[in-house]
Amino acid sequence: MGGCRGGANPSPAQLPAQLEEKPFVVALDSAPTQLDPRLATDAYSERIGNLLFNSLIRIDQGKIVPDLAERWEIEGDTRYTFYLKPNVLFHDGHKLTADDVRYTYASIQDPALSSPRAKAFEKVQIETPDAATIRFILGKPSAPFLSQMTTGIVPRHLAEKDPAAFSAHPVGSGPFSFVRYESDSVVELHAFPGYSQGKPLAGVAPPAISRLLFRIIPDESTRLLELSKGNIDLLQNAFPPDSLLHLQKNPALKVQSALSTTYAYLGFNLTDPILKDGRVREAIGHAIDKESITKYIFRDLAAPANNILTDRHWAYTPTVSDAYDPKQASRLLDEAGYKPDRSGVRFRLIYKTSQNELGRRVAEVIQGQLADVGIAVTIRSYEWGTFFSDVKSGNFQLFSLQWVGINDPDIFYDLFHSQAIPPNGSNRVRFKNEKMDRLVEAGRVLGDPEKRKRVYKEVQEIFREERPYISLWHTKNVAVMKKEVTGYTLYENGDFYSLKDVTLNGIP
């Protein structure tokens, strides 16, 4: 497992004076696996990475906004030219130029890196007319291309010279700089004094938080105890819904909530002899009572989902979800030839999940509901890195995960195109469907939103019919923080980016 583990930590004498200050503490329920933005795929890696690195553009509440790019031009659907803000510095003091941008994306294209983002940049030529200009020339139009320019820009002089050292100690140009990562324990960042977004005179000030600490606390009870003791300043989505009422009554805390694009699903290994049968997948969908789970486990902080996209998305097509119907599930399993044995068991499956306690509770409920229709499920929970590695390598039958930050419907390409099986993409369920391939290929080259919407209507219909996933729910984002915390914004995708704007205890 790569990324920022085992690197040499600076001695106290080498640390900036600001690191002696009390840190602002954010608790996480699992560890990031990779802070190199070209390789990161899990949510916490990307969220922390967004504080370390700037990208050409950002997605802010679903809208494309400038980041390193001051402006951009699009010519004929295939030429994208970005003009960089001046005087942006990396954390080591080197100036960020178009050559760093070119290197970042050229390395993503290089098979040696095995970047999961490589597919999006196939047959893309990259030019640097000058130190402040970067041009991408596409082999064919790509509707989602602009929204894909969110990868953090890495410094060529470090990442190319010594990839291992860069992975252990990532250097970006974002509001915070990397200090240390103690494996599965803590990630420490500090405010970057040179952070100005290219406007050194009337610029964006460095973060008010001098020292930012992400504490990795897998145990739910420990997180809540540390929060109640005042040892955690902010906790987002990493607490049991049952505890929300108690947290709201704590006079030292305040709660923020907002809609999210986070989508939870049950994934199938479609090469498995049992699960490759669509009748079995449909039966499992009918056997899961999503309404009860969202009401009693999530306390209505989630709503049953029938689609990857939320009903607020421009490309959303209403589809009928599998209604909770154990009798129909049993009929389908009978039809598929899986009759119950004397003990009532039709077949056995292994359900993999992380050690997240809410995830395990959900797994246990689903285990019981599947048992009601004769499916015996064994739950196996693993620490995050092992679990995620198994999912990417196809070492599973059933698993549950979430997708966060869904913006463009081109996500269907990454999730379900037959050429997007890891490491080339995120088709972890090994779905293969020629019509799906043709549609998602067409959807990404169409510029007309209405034509794209018609294509993705068919895509969503195939998704509904084939059930490579069982849609579970869309969750809300909920953050609990100390009363003194101001300036924190809840993003739809759960990003931590607004930590750069946070103040605590009257810090200006």
N, C-alpha and C positions, 0 to 999 in steps of 0.2 A: 504494500500500500504506500503510494508516494505522497510527497508533499509535506514539507515543513516539520518533519519529525526527526529528532535526534541531532539537529543542528547545534553548533556550539552557542551557548548563551553568553552574553556579555557579563563580565564581572560587575559588582556594584559600583566599582570605581569608574567603569567605562560608561555607565548609564547616565543619560542627561539628568540634570537636577530635577526636572519636572516629574521624573519617574518616582521620586521620593514622596510625591504628593499622594493623598488617598485616591485610589482609583474609582472610576464609575464602573459598577459591576453589572453585567448582563449575564443571566444564567441561561445555559442551553441544556437540552435534554440528551443531545448526542453530539459527537465530535465532527468537525469538518474533516474531510478526507484529503483535500488537495486545494491549496491556495493559489496555484498557478492558474490564471483565468482561462488559459487555452485548454486546460484539461478538466477543470472543475465541472461537476454535474450535479452534486447534491446541493440541497438548499442552503445549508449553513456555509458551505465552502463559497458559494456564489454571493451570499449576503455579506460575509466578512470581506470577500474579495472586492466587492463594490466600494468598500471603505478604503481599501489599499490602492486601487487602480482606477484611473479614468478611462473612459471609452470615447469613441467618436461621438456617439449619441447616447441618450438614456431614454428609458421608457418610464414616464412619470404619470402614474394613475391612468395608464393606457394610452398616453399621448407621447409622441416622439419629440424630445427636446434636445437642444445642443448640449454637449459636454466638452470634449476637446475641440470639436469642430465649431468654429465661429459661424460658419454657414456652409451650405452645399448646393450643388447644381446637379440636375438630372437631365441628360440629353438622350432623347430617343429610346428611353427605357433600358438602355444597356451601358450608359456611361455615367458614373457617379463620381463627382469631383468634390472633395472636402477641403476646406481652407481652415487651417489650424489656428487656434488662439496663440498669440505670441507669448514668449517668456514663461512657458510652463516648465517646471523643473521636476525631475525625478527626486526621490528622497535622498539620493546620494549627491545631489547638486548638479548633475548633468542635465543639460537642456533637452527637452523632448522635441524631436523633429519628425518629419514625414518618413525618414528612414526607419525610425523605430516602429511606426505604424506599418510600413511595408514589411519589415522583418516579422512583426507579430503575425500578420495574416499569411505571409509566405511560409512561416514555420507551421501554421495550422494546415496548410496545403501539403506539407511534407509528410509522407507516410511514416517516416521514422519517428515522428512525434506521437502518432496514433491519437490525434485530437478527435474527440467526438463531434467537433464542429466542422470537420474537413469536408463533408459532403456538400455543405452550403456554399463552399468556395471552389468547387471543381470548375476547371476551365475559366477561371477568372484571372485576367491579366492585371498586374499592379504596376502603376507608374508613379514616379515622384518627380514632377516637373521642376520643383524647387523644394527647399527645406520646410516650407510651410504648406505645401500642396500635395495631396495624395489622390490618385485617380484609380478607380476600379473599372475595368472594361469586361463586361459579362459576355459569355458566349451566346446567351439567349436571355430574353427578359426574365426577371424574377420579381414577382410582386412583393414578396416579403423581404427582399434584400436589404432595404434600408433599416427595417426593424431588427435585422440580424447583426447590425454593426455595433453591438453592445459589449463585445469582448474587451476586457481590460488590456491596455497597451503596455507591453513589457519593454524594458530597456535592452536594446540589442547588445550593447557592450558588456552586459552582465549575463543575460540569458544564453547568448550564443557562446561566450567564452567558457563558461562553467555551468552547464545546466543543473548539475547536482547541487552546487552551492546556491544557485538561484532558487531551486525548489525548497531548500532548507531555510533560506532567508530571502523571501520575495521582496522585491523593491518595485514600487509603483510611483504614481504621481498624485494619489488621492489624498483626501483630508487627513488620513492617519497613516503612520508608517509602522512597519512590523518590528516588534522587539523580540518576542520569543513564543514558542509553542512547546509546552510541556505535554507530551503525548497523552491524549485523552483526559487532560486535566485543566489546562488553561491556555488561552491565546491572549497575548498582551500586545496592545498597540499604543502608540502615543501620537498626540497631535503633531502634524507636520507644519513647522513654522513657515515654510516656503509655499504653503498652499495658497494660491491666489487666483486660480482659474485663468491665468494669463492676464490679469489686470492688476499689476503690482502697485499702482498708485491709488486708485479708488477701489481696491480689490475686495474679494471675498475674504473675510478674516479667517484665520485658522480656527479649528473647533475650540469651543470654550472648555471642553473636557480635555485636560492635559493627558490623562492616563486612562485608557479604556481596557477593561479586563472582561474577557468572555470566560466564565467559569463553566466547565462541563460537568454537570451533575445528573447522571442518569436516573438516580433514585428520586421518585416523585415526592415522597415524604420529606426527604432532605432538602429539596428545593423549597418546599413550602415553609419548612422550619427556618431556613436561612433567610427567606423573605420576611417572615414575621419578626425575626431578630434584627432586621435592618441591615443585614449583610449583603443584600441584593438590591440594586437600585431599580432594575427593570426586568420583567419576566413577560415574554410574549408567547402565547399559545402553548406554553410548556407547563401547564398545570391541569389537573382534572377538572372538568366542568362542575362536578359536585362541590368543589371548593369555592366557586365564584361568589356565592352569596356571602360566605364567611369573609372573603377578601374585600367585598364591597362594604362590609360593616367595620372594617379596620380603619380607624381614624387617621392612621399614618400613611394610608395608601389611597390611590385613586385608580379608576379603571377606564380604559378607552376601548371602544369596539367599533368595527367597521366591516362592510362587506368585503369579501375576498374573491379571488379567482381560483383559490385552491380546490383541487378536485381529487377526491379519494376514490380508489378503485381496488378491485380484486383482480389480480392478473393470473392468467393460465399459461402453463407451458404447453403450447399447441403442438409440440412434437410428442407429448406424452400419449401412450396408447389409449388411455381412458379419456383424457381431456380434449383430444383432437376431435371427438364426437360432439357436434354442435348441440345435440339433444341433451347431452350431459351438462354442457355449459348453460343452456337455457334452464334446465332443471335447477341448477344451483342458483340462478337468478331468482327463480320463483320461491326458493326455499329460504331466502334471506329477507327478514322483516326489517327493512330500512327505516320505516316510520317509527317503530319501537326503539330502535337503536339511537336514532337522532333525538328522540324525545327523552328517553330515560338515561342513556349513557352520556349524550352530549348536552342534555338539558336545553335543547333547542338552539344551541350554538352551531348547529349544522342543519342543512336542509337536504332531504333526499335528492339525488341527482339522477337524471336520465340521459346525460350527455356529458362529454368532456367540457364543452362550452357552456357558460352560464346563459340564462335567458336574457341577459343584458347585452350579449355579444352580437355584433351586426350580422355575423354569419350563422347564428344559432337557428336550427331547424327543430321545431317541436317534435319530439318522438315519444312514443308510448313506452314507459318503463315496464320491466317485468313485475307484475303485481305479485304481492306476497300470496302464494297459493300452493301450500304443501301438497295438496291432492294432485294438482297439475304436475308438480315436480315429480311425484311418485309415478304418475302415468308416463311421463317422458322417460324416466329411468327404466321402467318396465319395457317400454317400446325399444329402448336402446339395448335391451337384453341383459340388464343388470337386475336380476331378481334377488330379493333378500334371502340370506341363508337362515339357518335355524335360529341364529342369534339376532336376526333382523338386519344384518349388515350386507349391503350390496357390494361395496368395495371400500378400500382404504386410501386416504390421501394424506400427504404431509403439507402442512401450512406453515410457511416460514414468515417470521416477522422480526422486528428489532426488539430490543429490550425496553423500549418505550412502554410505560405501564398502561397508558390509555390504549395503545395499539394492542397490547396483550389482552386487555379486557374485551376489546372489540373482537379479537380472535376467538376468545372463549365463548362469546355469545354466538358468533357465527358457527363455531364448532358444535354448540348445542342445537342450533337450528338445522344444520345439515344432518346431525344424528337423527333428528325427527323424521327424515326421509330416507334413512338407511345408509348415509354416507359417514363412515367413521373417519374422523380427522384427528391427526396427531399434530400438536402445535410445537414448533421448535423456534425458540427465540435466541437471537445472537446479538453480540455487540455490533454497533452500526457498520463498521468497516467490513466485517466478515459477511454480514447479511447482504450489504449492497454489492459486494464482490460476487456472491452467489447468484444474485439476481442478474447481474450483467453477464455472467458466464453461462446462464441457463441452467444452473444447478438448483432446480426447484420444481415443484408441481403447482402449488398455489402460493401466492404472496400478496401482501397488501402494501401499497405505497400511495404517495400523493404527488400530483403535479402542481407546481406553483407558478404564478406569473404568466399565465396563458394569455397571449396578446393576439397573435395572428393564427388563423386556422391552418396555416402551413405546418403547425405542430402535428397534424395527421400524417404528413410525410415522414417526419422523424420517428413517429411512433409505430407506423404500420406499413411503410414501403418495404418491399422484400429485400431491398439492398441496404436497409438501415439497421440491420441486425448488428449488435455490438461487435467490434468497436467502431463501426461505421455510423452508428446512430443509436437511437433508443428503442428500437423494436425488440424489446427484451422478451416478449412473448413468442417471437418467431412466427409472426403472422405473415402469410403469403396468399395474395389474391390479385390476379392479373388486372381485374377491373379497378380495384383500389389503386394499384400502381399507376394505371393510366390516368385516373382522375386526379390523384395528388400531384402527379407530374404536370397535368394541365392547369391545376389550380394555382401553381406557383409561377406560371408565366403569363397569366391573364392580368391585364391592367384594369379592366372594367369591373368595378365592385359588384355590379348586378350579375355579370357572367360568372364571377368567382363564387358568388353566393349560390347560384344554381348548381355549380360543380360540387360545392361543399354540402349541399342538400343531399346529393347522391352519396357522397362520402359518408355522411352521418347515417344514411339509410343502410349502407353496407355494414357500418359499425354496429348498428342496432340488430341487423339480421345475423351477423356472424359472431358477435359477442366475444371479441378477443379479450375484452375486459368486461367485468360486471361493474357498472357505475354504482358507487355507494352514496356519496354526499359531497356537497360543497360546504366548506366550513367558513365560519366568521373568523376574522382576526380579532383577538382580544389581548390587550397589553395591560399589565398591572405594574404600577410604578409608585415610587415615593411621592408624596404630596408636593415636595419641593421641585420635582422635575418639570421643566417647561420646555416647549419647543419640539416635542416628539410628535411625529406624524405617522399614522398607521397607513401603510401602502397596501393596495389590493394584493400585491404579490408577497407581502410579508417582509419586504426589504428593510434593512437596518440603516439605510442611507441617511435618514434624518438625524441620526446620532451626531452628525457634524453640527447640527443646529441646537442641540440640547444644552440647557444650562441647569445647574443644580446649586441650591443654597445661595442664590443671589449672585453667582458668577456672571459677569456681564458678557 
